[in-house]
Amino acid sequence: MLNSTTRRHFIKSAATAALGAPFLLDAASVSARPLSANDRITIGCIGLGIQGRNLMNGFMNRQDTQILAVCDVDTTRREHHQKMVNDHYEKPNACAAYKDFHELLDRKDIDAVVIATPDHWHAYIAIAACKAGKDVYCEKPLSLTIHEARQMVKAARKHDRVFQTGSMQRSMKEFTKACELVRNDCIGKIKQVIVDVGDPSVPCDLPEETMEPGLNWDMWLGPAPKRPYNSILSPRGVNNFYPNWRKYREFSGGGMTDFGAHHFDIAQWGLGMDDSGPIEIIPPEDPHAVRGLRYIYANGVEMIHGNNYDHHGGILFIGEKGQIHVDRGLFKSTPEDLVDFDRSNLPIQLYKSQNHITDFLKCMRSREKPVADVEIGCRTATVCHLGNLAYWNHRHLIWDPSNERFVGDREANHWLDRTKRGPWKV
């Protein structure tokens, strides 16, 4: 039978009135009981699309975790995933289902939340989770705007939360190897990095369709501008086509933030820029181009959003003495002997994670920062957003990564965030 799942988060009685409004919780109000090695970590899953289901299964199929609740604004998906969990545990009431994430966050017996909503919801829910005393696993890209990403870091630090960004390539061995070799100058000083990801997002122009039964469309939109329903944004059912809200600017940053949150993340890791970023962002001359944007770092390294067709996509590090090309399941190098190079004695040893979920759970117990800590997710998301802002506005931007402001450009500094609808401000 299952072990006891109760995990008490002691919250002062004055804070219990915050049901439905977790932003009212004060930092001193929340105290999470430390987890022992034998404790089963309890999880609530918010957002149950394709990736949300993958993550739910990843946490559910472990002996050291238990899913206690799921949440989605779509009735079909919510009830389907609740049944999946109940069937897995062979208990009819193992998992509760909520249409409002506030109710899930109010539960004191949930240790952590997994956020896999569309991107425009990440910041508000993650900050609310931190304030409610939950550790957070949040899908990539971390945020919709630069401002949101920094606010997420502030919330995680203020409330002492373990926060794993879902840039899972940091838990894949080929990427760790590539970055470790680059950081140790095994191909010499880096001159250029080519990152092959998709296009910037575009304004949403989808026509109105008949509303999906059981969907709270206003809540799906949340902080995004109000617009009519279209099934491309939120497809009917649980097994149909992949939703394409990522293509549209109101909800996401397109390919620049989708796979950019993976591949720019690895470029940042290899360049040792996890706490910094580029200082110039230069769009291509053609205002309609969606490739060719250049990032310049203070050390002179140039990073290009381009095509690695000759190298099968991924990230290409170009140094003075060689090259390393890495992608999922792919590692190539010049010189070739780097493929089997013994890295055990290299002076710079990077964080080693074999599994992104395992790393998150380990850090929940140790209270250490995980391999894709929220600060890392923030810096990577910022690189993606900077590229989009330069593409969208066809503007050569000068960026101060220390203060996270554009230099001498008041108009551009207004682009750091967006107007939010209703109460969904961060």
N, C-alpha and C positions, 0 to 999 in steps of 0.2 A: 504494500500500500504506500501511498505518498506520505512523505514526511510532513510535519506541520508547516504550513506556509505563512504563518503570521510573522510579520516584520513590523514592529511598532516604531513609528516615527513620532516621538513625543512632541506635540504641538500645544502651545499654551492655549488655554480655553478661549482667550480673546480672539485667537486667529481662526477658530472654527467657523466663524461667520463668513469666512472667505469662500465658501462653496459658491462656485460660479464666478469668482473673482480672485484668483490666486495671486494677482499682482498686489493685493493688499497685505500679503504675508510679509512680516518683517524678518530680517536675517536671524535675529535672536529668537524668533518664534519656532524655528525648525531645528530639530536635532535628530540625526539618523543614528540608530544603534549600530555600533561596529559589527561587522559580519565575521563569524568564525569560519574556519575551514569547512565545517560540516553543515553550515547553514545553506539552505537552498535559496538562491536569489530569486526574488519574485519580480515579474515583468508585466508592464502594461504596454500594448502596442497601439500606436496612434497613426492611422493611415494604412489602408489595407488594399492597395493596388498591387501590381505585380511584384515590385520590390518589397513592399510591406509584407506580402505573403512569404517571400523568400527569407526575409529576416525573421519573421515569426517562426517559420519552420526551423531556422538555424538555432534559435534560442529554445524552442520547444523540444527539440530532439537531443537534449542534453540531460544528464542526471543531476547537474548542479543548479538548474533553473526550473522555474515553473511560471507559465503564463497564467495570470489571474484575470486579465481583462483585455478586451479589444475595443477600439473606438473608430468609427468611420461615419461620415455624414450620409452615406448611402446604405439604405436598409438591406438590400440584397447582399452586398459585400460584408456588411457587419454581421448579419445572421449566419452567412456561409462560414465565415472564419471562426465565429463562436462555436459552431458545430464541429469544425475541424479540431479545435482544441479539446472540446468535451469528448469527442470520439477518441482522440489520442490518449487522453488520461482515463478513458473508460468510466467517466463520471458525468452525469447529466448536468450538474451545476458547477463544474470545475471553473468555468470561465464566465465572467459577466460581460455584457455588451453595452456600450454607451454610444449615444449619438453626439454627446457634448464632451469634449476632452476635459473640461473643468471637473466633471464628476469623477472621472478616472483619477485625475491629479489629487483630488480630495481624499482618496483612500490612503489610510496610514499604513496599510499592509503591503503596499507596493514599493519596492526598492528603487526600481529604475524604469524609465520609459524608452521605447524605441519609436522614433519619429520618422515616418516615411510618407509624409504628406507631399503634395506639390510644393515646390520651392518657396512660393510666396507665403506659406504658413510656417516655415521652419522657425523663424526668429521668435515670433510671439509665443508659440507653444513651448519652445525650448527654454525661454526665459521664465515663463510661468512654471515649468517643471523644476527649474533650479530653485525658484522661490518657494516651491512646495516641498523641497527637501529630497527631490529625486535625482539620481544620477541619470545621465543622458547619453544615448546612442542616437545620433542624428544623421540622417542620410546627407550625402553630398549633392549639390554644392551647399555649403553651410547656410548661405543666405541669398536674398534677392538683391541686397544693396550693401555697400561698404559700411555704412552706418550700422545696419543691423548686425553685421558680423562682429563689429567691435562691441556692441551692446551685449551680445551673447557671451563674449569673453568676460566682460565685466560681471555679468550675472553668475557665471560659473565660478569665478574667483571669489566674489563676495559671499557666496553661499557654500563655498568649499565643496563643489561638486566634481566628480569624475565625469569627463565629457569626451566621448570618442566621436570624431567625425568619420563618416563612412567612406573615406578615401582609402579603400581597402588594399590598393596596390602597395601600400607601405607594409602590408603583411604578406607580400609575395616575394619569394626568394630572389628572383631575377632582378627585381628593382632594387632590393637591398644591396645585392652584389654590385650592380652598376653604380649606384650612388657612392658606395664605399670605395670603389676603385677610383671614381672621379674625385672624391674628396681627398684621397691620398695621392693625387697628382700622378696616377699611373698612366695617364695619356697626356701628361704635361699640363701646362696652364690652359684652362678652357678659354677658347676664343668665341665660340658660338654654340648655341643650342637651337635645334629645330624641333618644334612641337607640332605634331599633326593631330588636330582636333577639328570639330565641325564649325559651322558658321555662327555668326551672331544671331540672336532672335529678332523677330520682326513684329510690328504691331498686329494685334489680332483683328482679323476681318471676317471671321467665320459667320455664316448666316444663322439665324435662329431656327431651331428645330423643336419638335415636340418634346416636352420635358420627360426625362427618365422617371418612371414611377418609383416613389420611395426615396428620392434624392432631395436633400435640403440644399438647393442650389445657392441660396443666399449665403449659407454657411460655407459651402465649397469655395465661393468667391472670397469670403472673409475680407481681408484688407485690400484686395484687388478692386479695380473699378467695376462698377455694376455693368453687366452686359447680358445678353440673352444666352440661354443654354445651347450648347452644341456638343454632340456625342464624341467629337474628336478630343474634346477637353476632358470629358468624364464618360467613358464608354459604358453602355448598358451591360449588366451582368458581371460575371467574375472571371470568365475565361476568354473574352474576346480580344480584339486587337490592342496593341500597346498604345496607351493614351499619348497624344502628341502635344500636350500643353507646353512641353519644353521648347517648342518652336516659337512661342509667342511671348513677347516682351513683358506683358502684364503679369505673367506667371513664372517666367524663367529667363535665363540668358542664352538659350539655344545651345548649340554644340560647344560654344566657348566656355560655358559653365558646366555642361553635362560631362563630357569626357575631359574637358579642361580641368575640372576638379580632380581628375586622376592624373593626367599627363603634365599639366603645369605644376601640379603638386610634386611630382617626381623631379621635374627640372629644378624647382625651388630646393628640394632636399639635396640634390646633387651639387647645387651651387652654394650650399650652406646658408640659405636665405630664409630659414624658417621663422626668424624674428624680424625680417625686413622685406625688401622687394625692390623693384626697378625704380629708377629716378626719371626716366623719360619713356613715353609711349608715343610712337610715331606711326600714324596710319599710312597706308599706301597712297600714292598720288591719285589713283582713280577713286573717286568718292563712292563708287558702286562696288568696289572690290571687297571680297570677303576672305581674302588671304593676303599675306604679305605684311601684316602689321609687325612692327619691331619694338621690342622692349630693350632698353639700355640700362645696365646696372652700374653702380658707382665705380666698380672695379674694371669697367670697360667691356664686360661680357655682353654680347648681343644675343637676345633670344627672339626667334622668329616664329610667328604663327604661320606655318607653311605646310607644304606637302612632302612627305617622306615616301613617295610612291616607289622610288628605287630601293627603298629600305623597308617596305611593307608597313608603313605607319609608325606609330609610337613616338619615342623620343630619341633624338640623335645628338649626343655630346661630341663636339669637335674640339680636340685639343691640339697643342703644338706638336705632340709626339704620337698622336693616334686618334682613334674614334671609338665610341661605344654606342651601339644602337640597341635599345631595349624596348620590348613590348610584352604583352602577356604571352608567356610561353616562348619567348624569343630573346636570345642574347647573342649578339655578334660583336666582335671587336677587331680592331687593327692596332697593335699586333694581335694575332690570333691566340697567342699563349695566355692572354688574360682570361680566356674562357674557363680555363682550369687552374687559374692562379690561386695559390694558398694565401688567403687573406687573414689568417689567424694572428699573424705578427705585425700587421699594419698598425701604425700608431693611432689612427682615427678609426674607432669601432662604433658603428651606428647601432641604434636600438634594433634589437632582433625580435620580431613578432612572427609567429608561424600561422596565426589565425586571428582575424580581426575581432571576432566575438570573444574568443578565449582571452585575448589581451585585455579587452574591456572588463570582463568579469574578474580577471586577476587583479586589475588595478582598483576595482571596486573594493576588494578585500584589503589591498595594501595601501590604498589612498594615494598611490603614485599617479603621475600623468601617463596616459596611454600613448601609443605610437603615433596616433593622429589626434593629439590633443586639440582642444578648441582653438587655441592660439594658432596652431598650424593650419587648421581649417579656415580660420579667419584670414590669414595671410595669403593662402592659396585662392580663396574666393575673391580677395581683393585684386589679385593679378588678373583673374578672369574678368571681373567687373571693369577694371581699368581698360582692358582691351576692348570690351563692348562700348564703353563710353567714347573711346577714340574712334571706333568704327561708326557708331551711330551719329556722332557730331562732326566727324571728319576734322578732328582737332588734334594738333600736336600738344601733348600734355606734359607738364613738368610736375613730378610727384615727389613729395617729402614723405618717405616711408616711416620716419620716426614720429612725426606728428600726424600722419595720415591726412594730409591736406594737399591740395594743389597749390603750387607756388605762383603767386601773382595772378590768379585767375578766379575772381569772385564768382563768375557765372558757373564755372566748372565745379566749384565747391558746393553749389546748390544741387549738383547731381549726385552727391554722396548718399542721399536718401530720396524717398518718394513720398508723396502724400498718401496716407492710409485712409481707407474708408471706415466709417463707424468708429467703434471703440478700440480698433486693433492697432494701436500705436505702440512703438517700442522706443 
